Amino acid sequence: MNLEFAPLSACVLISGASDLLSAAPRLEELGRQCGQKNVEAQLRFLLTVPYFGNKIPHAVLLYNQDNELSAAVIVLEYRWRQLGLGVFAPMDPDGDLTVLSAPELQSAAASMAAEFLMQKQARAVYLVARFGAQIAGTQPVTILHRDLRRTLPLLGSLDETLALMGSRSRRNMRNFSRRAIKEFGAVFYPDCDISEEELIEINRVCAYPVPDWVSSWRYHSTHTIPGGFIAGLRSDKGEWLSLLGGRRYGDITIIDWQMNRIDLGSISIGTAMRYFQTEHDIAMGRKWLRFNGSTLHSIQNAFQQETVTDLLWMRFPYSLNLVRHLCAKLLPDSNRLKAMLTGSDTSLNIAPHAAPTEPQTASYEEDEQSTSSVVKNRAIAASR
């Protein structure tokens, strides 16, 4: 490692949810010093996510030559039953909570943490970082730059904020909110008094229902995590038409999920719900509204564009193409690590030093589910 490029000299590994929670105040302070806010609150939330249940959380703490904590890298390790598989992936796929460091140390911290894990016999290390500079230290086998659109800037008024959107999006937001009031007597509640049983029942009549245990997690996470909330749109008959859940941190609201009934005719109740939520957050003085995983709704065209870098390191012989494809067969198709292993992602150009491509944006005017959407752009893969 080039210490002139990266003044980091020692790594310490902590493992397990309890140890990470014990270290959370130190990580919060590190994030504050590096301009990364709400680290502890986000970590506590992510450690409750049920999809992570069969993975082991780890943090690589990186110290400088004065023995000061200068960076941290937070990952999950895949396991089979209780056996760690030596395959590491980011806890946060959008990179907010993967590499905690000053911007100029992001590249070096990611590279040093990956090298440290490889020395501990890791087979593969997949990280998401936020930098555009040259990779320091050990080079990854795959590098992929991608653009995210997930955060709506909230301006001084609702009209100013809606003006960021296209004319059709503005028209639909206003039209469906008026129809919700006229046809259902809809009233927006920024903090719902709803039971776990009600939430589970509503989920069953919504578009894209999730298993009951996921609905239970949604309920409990919003009631136990600091800043958690459930907002809803209720008819004059007392029926919940749409619900969304998320977290409020200072001047930002993060939406983690949304439920929309599918038996309401031609109205897009999900669009109406987004309108009322946006209106409420502006009235409360918040500056940002983030949809975790983004949204396929066309309002994403008004979202801020962010660039993240996917990095994959692999130890020989696991870096061989044949072995990579065999490993990928163990992962579901929606898994981003699988795309990194196989190069099957449409934004991943396997030709080394590929020229940047123009961003391709998907736009759906009345999509009812907040789901993963990435503006794919500037793919560079160094496959060896």
N, C-alpha and C positions, 0 to 999 in steps of 0.2 A: 504493500500500500504506500502510495506517495504521500508522506506526511505534510509536505509543503502544500499539496492540493487539499488534503483532508487531515486536519490536526486532531485525529482521533487515535487513541493508542491502546485501548483495552475494551473487551466485551464481557458482559455478564448475562447469563441466561436465567430468567425466572419463568416458571411454568405453573399452570393451573389457575383456575378462576380466582381462588382465594388469595394467592400470591399477587396476582395482577391487581386485585382490588386493594390489597395492602399497599401496593406501590402507586395507586391511583393519585393520591395527593402530590407525589413527586412528579408524576407525568403531567398533572394539571399545571404545576409550576413551570415545568419545561415547556409545555405548550404555550403558556402565557408569555414566556420570554421569547419564544420563536414566532409569536403572532398567530398561533393556532388555538382558538378559543374552545371552551367547554369540553376539554378532553376527558375529564373525569366523568361528567354526566353522560357523554356519548359512550364511553367505555362501559359504564354500568348498564346502559341500555343494551349494547351489543352483546354483553355476556348473558343476557336473558333470552336472546333469540333462539327459539327451539330448533331451527335448522342447523345450528352449530353443535347440537347435543353430542354428536359422535366425533367431535374434533377436540383437540387439546389446545387451549390458548397458551401462547408463549409471548414473552417480550425480551428482545435483545437490547440491553442497556449499554450504550457506548459512552466511554469516558475519555476526556482529553488527557494531555500529559500532566495536568495539574490535578488529576483525579476528580474532575468535575463532570457531572452528568451533562453531556452535550447533545445527545440524540438518543432516540429509542425507535425500535422497529417492532410492530405488533403483528403477530401472525397466528394462524390456526394450523395445526398439524393433523392431517388425515390419520385415522386409525382403523384397524380391523379388530372388532371386539375391543380388547383393552391394549392392543399392541400398536404403538406408534409406527407409522409407515415411512417416516422420513420425507414426506411430501408436504410442503408448507405453502399456504396460500394466504392472501390478505383477509383479515377479519372484516375490513371495510372495502368493498370492491370499487368504490369511487375515490379511495385514497385519502380521505380526510383524516383517518386514524391509523394509517399504515406506517409512514415515516414521519416521526416528530423531530424536527430539527430546523435550524435556520435555513432559509432558502438556498444559500450557497453551500450548505453541507448535505443537502438531500441526496445528491448523486453518490457522494462518498459514503454516507451513512448506509444507504441501501446496499451498495457494493460490499462494504465491510461486514455488514450483518449477514449477507448471503454467504460470503467467504467463510465467516465464523461457523455458520450452520453446516456448510459443506464439510468443514473440518470435523464436525461432529457426526459425519456420515449421512447427512441429508442427501436424498436422491434427487430432489427437485425443490427449488425455492422460487416461488412466484410472488412478486411484489408490485405494488402500484405506487408510483411516486409522482411528484409534481415539479418537474424541471424540464428544461429543453436543452440543457448543455450536454457536453460529452460525458459519457459514463466513465467514472474513475475506477481504478483497480481492476479486479477480475471482470472480464467482459461477459455479459449474458449471451446465451445462445439465441435468444429472441428478444427483440425490442419492438414495441408497438405503441405509437402515439395515437391517442383517440380523443375526440372532443365530446364533452358532455353538455347537455342543456337540461337543467333541472331547477334553476333558481330564477324566480320572477322578481325584478326590482320593484319595490313599492314606492311610488312617488307621493307627492303631497296630497293628491286627491284621487278618487276612483277614476274620474274621467282622464286624468293625466296618465294613470297606469294603463287603462284600457287603450289609450292612444298608441301604446307600444305594440299592440297587436294588429293583425290584419283586419280589414273592414268586416269580413265575414265572421271572424272570431268575436269581434266586438258586438256585432249584431246578434249573434247567437247567444252570447253571454247575457245580454240585456233581455232578449226575447224569452229565453227559457226561464229566467228569474221572474219575469212578469207573469208568465203562464203558470209557474208553480204557485204564485200567490193567488191568481185568479181561479185556477181550476181546483186547487187543493187547500186554499187558505194557508199556505205554507208559512211557518215561522222558523227563523234561524235561531238555534241555541248554541252559543259558543262553548258552553260546558254542559254536557248532558247528564241528567240524573237517570242512568239506565243500568239495569242489572245484567249480570253475566248471562243469565238465561235468556233475557230479551235479545242480547247481542247475538247469541247463537241462533235463535229463531229467525232474526232478521237476515242473518247471513244466508240462511237456507232458501230465501226467496229473492236473493240478489243475483246479479250477473257475476259470473266467476266465483261461486261459493268456495270457501276453503274448508278443510276438515274442522270438526268441532274443537279439537285440541288447539288449533291455530287461533280460532275465535277466542278461546279461553285465555290464551297467551296475550292476545291483543287487549283484552279487558284488563288483565292483571298488570301488564306492563304500563298501561296508561295510568293506573291507580297507584303504582308503587315507585315508578321512576320520577325523579324531580322534573317538573315541567310538563309531565304527561297530561294529555287531555283527550276527550272525545267530544266532537261537535256534531250537531245534527240538524236536519231539516224535518220538521214535523207538520203533519196536516192538521186541519181544524177538527178532525175526528180522532186525533190522538195517535195516529199511526206514524211511525218513522219512515220517511221517504228515502233519506240518504244519511249516511254516517261517515265520518272520517276521523282518524286518530293520528296523533302525532305528539310533538314536543315543542315547547316554547323556551327559547334561550335568549334572553335579552331582546335584541332587535330583530331576531329571526324566528319564524315559525317553520317547523319541519313536518311535512305530512308523510306518514309512514304507510298508510293504507286508506282505502275508501270503499264503502259498500253502497250500491245503488239498486233499488228495487227495479225489477224488470217487468212488472205488471201494471205499468202506468200509462200505456199507450205510446203515442209518438213523441212525448216530451223527453228531452235528455235531462233527467233530473241531476245527473252528475255534473253537467255544465252549470246548472243553476246553483248547485252546492258550491262549486268553485267560485262563482260570482259572489255569493254571500260571505264565504270565508275570506276572499280578497278584500271585500268591503270592510269587514270587521277588523282585519289586521291593519289596514290603513288607518281606521278610526282609532286604534289602540297605539298608533305611532310606530309600528314596526316597519323595518326597512326592507325586509327580504321574506319571500315565501318560497320555500323549497319543497319540491315533490321528490321524495327519495325514490330512486329508480327512474326518475323522470316521468313523463306521461306521453302517450301517443296523440293526445289531444293537440290540436294545432296551436294552442296558446304557447306551446314550447318554442315557437318561432320568436317570441318576445323574451325568452329566457336568456340569461347571461351565458356566454360560451366559455367553458373551462377546458383546459388541456391537461390530460393525465398521461403517464407513460407506464405501460405494462412491461415488466422485466421478468425474464425467465432464465434462471441458471439451472443447469443439470450436470450431474456427475457422470463420467463415463462408467459403464456403457449405456446408461439410461438416456444419454443425449443422442444416441443413434436413432435414426428415423424409425426403424422397425420397432425398437423398444418403446419409443414415444407413442406410436400408434397402439401398441398392445396395452400400455398403461392407460391410454385415453378410453379404451373400451370399458374400463371400470367406472367411468364417470358418466353422469347423465348428459344429454345433448345440450341442455341449457347452461352447463357449467363452463365458465370462462376459461378455466385452466385447461379443459378439454380442447377448446379452440386454440389455445396457445401451444398445446402439445402437437396437434395435428395440422395446424395452419388452415383449418376449415372455415374460420371466420372470414366473412366476405371482405372485411377491411384489412385482412392480413395478407400482404403480398410477400410470397416466399422468396422472390428474387432479391438478392442482396442489393442494398443501396438503391432501392426502387424510388422513382420520382414521386413526389407527393401527388395525391389524387384530390379531385374536387370533392367537397363534402356532399353527401347524399342525405337528404332529410325526408323522413316519412311524416306525412301529415294526414290526420284523420279528424274530421270536424266533430264527430259525436262519439268518440270512444268513451266507454263507460268504466274503464279500469285503469288505475294508475299502475303501469307496468314498465318494465325496463326498456328504455329507448336510448340509443346512443347515436350521435351524429358521427359517422365513421369517416376518418380523414387521416392523411399522412401516415400510412402504414410503412414501417421500415422493419424488415426482418433480417437478422443476421443468423442464418441457419448453418450449423456446422455438423 
